[in-house]
Amino acid sequence: MFKGKSILVTGGTGSFGKRFVKILLEKHPEIRRLIIFSRDELKQFEMAQEFPENKWPQLRFFLGDVRDLPRLTRAFEDVDYVIHAAALKQVPAAEYNPSEFIRTNINGAENIINAALANKVTKVIALSTDKAAAPINLYGATKLVSDKLFVAANNIKGSRDLSFSVVRYGNVLGSRGSVVPFFLKMRHQGQIPVTHPDMTRFNITLDEGVQLVFSALETAWGGEIFVPKIPSYKILDVAKATAPNATVNIVGIRPGEKLHEEMITASDSHYTYDCGKHFTIIPATPMWNLDSFIKEFNAKKVPEGFTYNSQENTSWIGVNELRTLIHEHIDPTIQFTDA
């Protein structure tokens, strides 16, 4: 499905974007073009050094902001697939700067949809977050609205060969601003700040997140929210794995922060199907035949009231598994010495 195709990634200089680009170029060099759309010229310059033109002539860099519809519309010309990863995502910053998050995460999503409708894009996959499920902070609320916009966009595509779908997952191991790199940085100070001792989180690696997007690109019918089946960890285990000799200081939950991550709510259960390696939340009014979907993916309806959260998860990783993942995905040279 990638041979001769043109793919655009918004927010392509971020953690996900860079890994997606690396894997796509290595596994599918037959693509015609791969466009990085982002607003930071320095990050684009640095990324261009990592992916030199003489090795990857398919790669293009396009400066622009998802808030700018005319610029997006121009960027989407002759593009087949769009991966929408651009977002403002820091929870405390959202509480202090709500209008900025609305402009990027909501208005930007609407601009992505309109730019795709104005061109010959055939698939749009938007990245979401666990915080969009029953949101309690502004960031989560903006991503919930974004999800709703992408799902509903399938109703206005008309006769176009175009689908919009969403991928939702939680904490990405090693991504910028995430807990593991923060704890690794703080461990040499002898103290680790933990917001709450009972806190749990889902864990997904960047590679797993990229594979989920590839799966969505290949299988999406339009309007689905794809939710991966991934393990959970306890925040105190992360502290022990990264800084075994440091003192843990309980500092209290930050504004807008949940004690446990939630990716499927009880209300979502009415539309959620177990598709093996992942769950799929289908649209309330799908534009396709439900029986055909169930047969195609061997999908099984989850029980009414089903929830998927990091506290009640059946799969867990502990200290040793976390250290293995840190070696594999963050720093292969790091040494851990327990007292």
C-alpha positions as CSV (number, residue, x, y, z in Angstrom):
1,M,0.0,0.0,0.0
2,F,3.0,2.3,0.2
3,K,4.5,1.9,-3.2
4,G,4.5,5.1,-5.1
5,K,2.5,6.9,-2.3
6,S,3.0,10.3,-0.8
7,I,2.7,10.5,3.0
8,L,2.6,13.6,5.2
9,V,3.2,13.7,9.0
10,T,2.2,16.7,11.0
11,G,4.3,17.3,14.0
12,G,6.9,15.1,12.3
13,T,9.9,16.4,14.2
14,G,8.5,15.1,17.5
15,S,9.3,11.8,19.3
16,F,6.6,9.8,17.4
17,G,7.2,11.5,14.1
18,K,10.9,10.9,14.0
19,R,10.5,7.2,14.9
20,F,7.6,6.8,12.4
21,V,9.8,8.3,9.7
22,K,12.8,6.1,10.5
23,I,10.7,2.9,10.4
24,L,8.8,3.9,7.3
25,L,11.9,4.8,5.3
26,E,13.7,1.6,6.4
27,K,10.8,-0.8,5.8
28,H,9.2,1.0,2.8
29,P,11.8,2.8,0.7
30,E,9.4,2.4,-2.2
31,I,7.3,5.4,-1.1
32,R,7.4,8.3,-3.4
33,R,7.5,11.2,-0.9
34,L,7.5,11.6,2.9
35,I,6.7,15.1,4.0
36,I,7.5,16.5,7.5
37,F,5.0,19.3,8.3
38,S,6.0,21.2,11.4
39,R,6.5,24.8,12.6
40,D,10.1,24.6,14.1
41,E,12.8,25.3,11.6
42,L,15.6,24.3,13.9
43,K,14.1,20.8,14.6
44,Q,13.6,20.4,10.8
45,F,17.2,21.3,10.2
46,E,18.4,18.9,12.9
47,M,16.2,16.1,11.5
48,A,17.5,16.7,8.0
49,Q,21.0,16.0,9.4
50,E,19.8,12.6,10.7
51,F,18.1,11.8,7.4
52,P,20.5,13.1,4.7
53,E,19.0,13.8,1.3
54,N,21.6,11.7,-0.5
55,K,20.3,8.6,1.4
56,W,16.6,9.5,1.6
57,P,15.7,11.6,-1.4
58,Q,12.0,10.9,-0.7
59,L,12.1,13.1,2.4
60,R,10.7,16.7,2.3
61,F,10.4,19.3,5.0
62,F,7.5,21.7,4.9
63,L,7.3,24.6,7.4
64,G,3.8,25.4,8.6
65,D,1.3,25.4,11.5
66,V,-1.8,23.3,11.7
67,R,-3.6,26.5,12.6
68,D,-3.0,27.8,9.1
69,L,-5.6,26.2,6.8
70,P,-4.2,27.7,3.5
71,R,-0.7,26.4,4.3
72,L,-2.1,23.0,5.2
73,T,-4.2,22.9,2.0
74,R,-1.0,23.6,-0.1
75,A,1.0,21.0,1.8
76,F,-1.7,18.3,1.2
77,E,-1.5,18.6,-2.6
78,D,-0.8,15.2,-4.1
79,V,-0.7,13.5,-0.7
80,D,-2.2,10.1,-0.2
81,Y,-2.0,9.5,3.5
82,V,-1.8,11.9,6.4
83,I,-0.6,11.1,9.9
84,H,-1.7,13.8,12.3
85,A,0.7,13.9,15.3
86,A,0.9,17.6,15.9
87,A,-0.5,18.8,19.2
88,L,0.1,20.8,22.3
89,K,0.0,18.3,25.1
90,Q,1.5,19.4,28.4
91,V,-1.4,19.2,30.9
92,P,-0.3,22.1,33.3
93,A,0.4,24.4,30.3
94,A,-3.1,23.7,29.0
95,E,-4.7,24.8,32.2
96,Y,-2.8,28.1,32.1
97,N,-3.1,28.6,28.3
98,P,-6.4,27.1,27.3
99,S,-7.0,29.2,24.2
100,E,-3.7,28.2,22.7
101,F,-4.5,24.5,23.1
102,I,-8.0,25.0,21.5
103,R,-6.4,26.7,18.5
104,T,-3.9,23.9,17.9
105,N,-5.7,20.8,19.0
106,I,-9.3,21.6,18.0
107,N,-9.1,24.2,15.3
108,G,-6.0,22.4,13.9
109,A,-7.9,19.2,13.7
110,E,-10.7,20.9,11.8
111,N,-8.1,22.4,9.4
112,I,-6.6,18.9,8.8
113,I,-10.0,17.6,7.9
114,N,-10.8,20.5,5.5
115,A,-7.4,20.4,3.9
116,A,-7.9,16.6,3.3
117,L,-11.3,17.2,1.8
118,A,-9.9,19.8,-0.5
119,N,-7.3,17.5,-1.9
120,K,-7.1,13.8,-3.0
121,V,-6.0,12.4,0.4
122,T,-7.4,8.9,0.9
123,K,-6.6,8.2,4.6
124,V,-6.1,10.3,7.7
125,I,-4.9,8.7,10.9
126,A,-5.0,11.1,13.9
127,L,-3.1,10.4,17.1
128,S,-5.1,10.8,20.4
129,T,-4.4,10.2,24.1
130,D,-5.9,8.3,27.0
131,K,-6.7,11.8,28.5
132,A,-9.4,12.1,25.9
133,A,-11.4,9.3,27.7
134,A,-13.6,11.0,30.3
135,P,-11.3,14.1,30.4
136,I,-10.7,16.0,33.6
137,N,-8.2,18.5,32.1
138,L,-8.3,20.9,29.2
139,Y,-5.8,19.0,27.2
140,G,-7.9,15.9,27.4
141,A,-11.0,17.9,26.5
142,T,-9.4,19.3,23.4
143,K,-8.3,15.9,22.3
144,L,-11.8,14.5,22.9
145,V,-13.2,17.2,20.6
146,S,-10.5,16.5,18.1
147,D,-11.4,12.7,18.1
148,K,-15.1,13.6,17.6
149,L,-14.2,15.8,14.7
150,F,-12.2,13.1,12.9
151,V,-14.9,10.5,13.5
152,A,-17.7,12.8,12.3
153,A,-15.6,13.8,9.2
154,N,-16.5,10.5,7.6
155,N,-20.1,11.8,7.4
156,I,-19.1,14.7,5.2
157,K,-16.6,13.1,2.8
158,G,-19.3,12.6,0.1
159,S,-18.2,10.3,-2.7
160,R,-14.5,10.9,-2.0
161,D,-12.3,7.8,-1.5
162,L,-11.3,9.1,2.0
163,S,-11.4,7.9,5.5
164,F,-10.6,9.4,8.9
165,S,-9.7,7.3,11.9
166,V,-8.0,7.8,15.3
167,V,-5.3,5.9,17.3
168,R,-5.5,6.3,21.1
169,Y,-2.8,5.3,23.5
170,G,-1.3,6.4,26.8
171,N,2.2,7.1,28.2
172,V,4.9,6.5,25.6
173,L,8.1,5.2,27.1
174,G,11.0,7.6,26.6
175,S,9.0,10.3,24.8
176,R,9.9,14.0,25.5
177,G,8.5,15.1,28.9
178,S,7.5,11.6,30.0
179,V,8.2,10.2,33.4
180,V,11.0,7.7,32.7
181,P,13.5,10.2,31.2
182,F,12.5,12.7,33.9
183,F,13.3,10.2,36.7
184,L,16.5,9.2,35.0
185,K,17.6,12.8,35.0
186,M,16.6,13.3,38.6
187,R,18.1,10.1,40.0
188,H,21.6,11.7,40.4
189,Q,20.1,14.3,42.8
190,G,19.2,11.6,45.3
191,Q,15.5,12.5,45.4
192,I,12.6,11.5,43.1
193,P,9.3,13.5,43.1
194,V,6.3,11.2,42.9
195,T,2.8,12.7,42.7
196,H,0.9,9.8,44.4
197,P,2.2,6.4,45.6
198,D,-0.8,4.5,44.1
199,M,-0.5,6.0,40.6
200,T,-0.5,3.6,37.6
201,R,0.1,4.2,33.9
202,F,-0.2,2.2,30.7
203,N,3.1,1.6,28.9
204,I,3.7,1.6,25.2
205,T,7.0,2.0,23.3
206,L,7.4,4.3,20.4
207,D,7.9,1.3,18.1
208,E,4.6,-0.2,19.3
209,G,2.9,3.2,18.8
210,V,4.3,3.3,15.2
211,Q,3.1,-0.3,14.5
212,L,-0.4,0.6,15.7
213,V,-0.5,3.5,13.2
214,F,0.7,1.2,10.4
215,S,-2.0,-1.3,11.4
216,A,-4.6,1.5,11.4
217,L,-3.4,2.7,8.0
218,E,-3.8,-0.8,6.6
219,T,-7.1,-1.8,8.2
220,A,-9.1,1.4,8.9
221,W,-12.6,1.6,7.4
222,G,-13.3,5.1,8.7
223,G,-14.5,6.4,12.1
224,E,-12.8,3.9,14.3
225,I,-10.7,4.7,17.4
226,F,-8.0,2.1,17.8
227,V,-6.9,1.2,21.3
228,P,-3.9,-1.1,21.8
229,K,-3.7,-3.8,24.5
230,I,-0.7,-2.8,26.5
231,P,0.7,-3.5,30.0
232,S,0.5,-1.2,33.0
233,Y,3.1,-0.2,35.6
234,K,3.1,1.3,39.0
235,I,4.8,4.7,39.4
236,L,6.7,3.5,42.4
237,D,8.1,0.7,40.3
238,V,9.3,3.2,37.8
239,A,11.0,5.1,40.6
240,K,12.7,1.9,41.9
241,A,13.7,0.9,38.4
242,T,15.3,4.2,37.4
243,A,16.6,5.4,40.8
244,P,16.9,2.5,43.3
245,N,19.0,4.5,45.8
246,A,17.0,7.8,45.6
247,T,14.5,9.0,48.2
248,V,10.9,9.2,47.0
249,N,9.1,12.4,47.9
250,I,5.3,12.4,47.6
251,V,4.5,15.8,46.1
252,G,0.7,15.4,45.4
253,I,-1.3,15.1,42.1
254,R,-0.9,18.0,39.7
255,P,-3.9,20.0,38.5
256,G,-5.7,18.0,35.8
257,E,-3.8,14.8,36.5
258,K,-5.6,11.4,36.9
259,L,-4.5,8.7,39.4
260,H,-5.0,6.0,36.8
261,E,-5.1,6.2,33.0
262,E,-8.3,5.3,31.2
263,M,-8.6,4.5,27.5
264,I,-12.0,3.0,27.2
265,T,-14.9,4.2,29.5
266,A,-18.1,2.3,30.4
267,S,-19.9,4.6,28.0
268,D,-17.5,3.6,25.2
269,S,-18.3,-0.1,25.9
270,H,-21.6,0.1,23.9
271,Y,-19.5,0.6,20.7
272,T,-16.3,-1.3,21.6
273,Y,-15.1,-4.5,20.0
274,D,-12.2,-6.8,20.8
275,C,-10.2,-7.3,17.6
276,G,-7.4,-9.5,19.1
277,K,-4.3,-7.3,19.5
278,H,-6.3,-4.2,20.0
279,F,-9.8,-2.8,20.8
280,T,-11.8,-0.8,18.3
281,I,-14.3,1.8,19.3
282,I,-16.6,2.1,16.3
283,P,-18.6,5.2,15.4
284,A,-22.2,5.3,16.8
285,T,-23.5,5.6,13.2
286,P,-20.9,3.8,11.1
287,M,-20.9,4.5,7.3
288,W,-20.2,0.8,6.7
289,N,-21.9,-2.6,7.5
290,L,-21.3,-3.7,11.0
291,D,-21.8,-7.4,10.2
292,S,-19.1,-7.2,7.6
293,F,-16.7,-5.5,10.0
294,I,-17.3,-8.2,12.6
295,K,-16.6,-10.9,10.1
296,E,-13.6,-9.2,8.6
297,F,-11.7,-8.7,11.9
298,N,-13.3,-11.5,13.9
299,A,-14.5,-8.8,16.2
300,K,-16.2,-9.6,19.5
301,K,-18.4,-7.1,21.3
302,V,-17.1,-6.3,24.8
303,P,-19.5,-6.6,27.8
304,E,-21.7,-3.7,28.7
305,G,-20.0,-1.5,31.2
306,F,-16.5,-2.8,30.2
307,T,-13.7,-0.4,31.0
308,Y,-10.0,-0.4,30.1
309,N,-7.8,1.4,32.6
310,S,-4.3,1.1,34.0
311,Q,-5.4,0.1,37.5
312,E,-7.6,-2.8,36.5
313,N,-5.4,-4.0,33.7
314,T,-4.5,-7.8,33.6
315,S,-1.0,-7.2,32.2
316,W,1.7,-5.6,34.2
317,I,5.5,-4.9,34.0
318,G,7.7,-4.6,37.0
319,V,11.1,-3.2,37.9
320,N,13.2,-5.7,35.9
321,E,11.0,-5.5,32.8
322,L,11.1,-1.7,33.0
323,R,14.9,-1.8,33.1
324,T,15.0,-4.0,30.1
325,L,12.8,-1.6,28.2
326,I,15.0,1.3,29.2
327,H,18.1,-0.5,27.9
328,E,16.3,-1.3,24.6
329,H,14.5,2.0,24.0
330,I,16.2,4.8,25.9
331,D,19.8,4.2,26.9
332,P,21.6,0.8,26.3
333,T,24.6,2.0,28.3
334,I,22.9,2.9,31.6
335,Q,23.8,1.0,34.7
336,F,21.5,0.3,37.7
337,T,23.1,-0.4,41.1
338,D,20.7,-1.3,43.8
339,A,21.8,-0.5,47.4
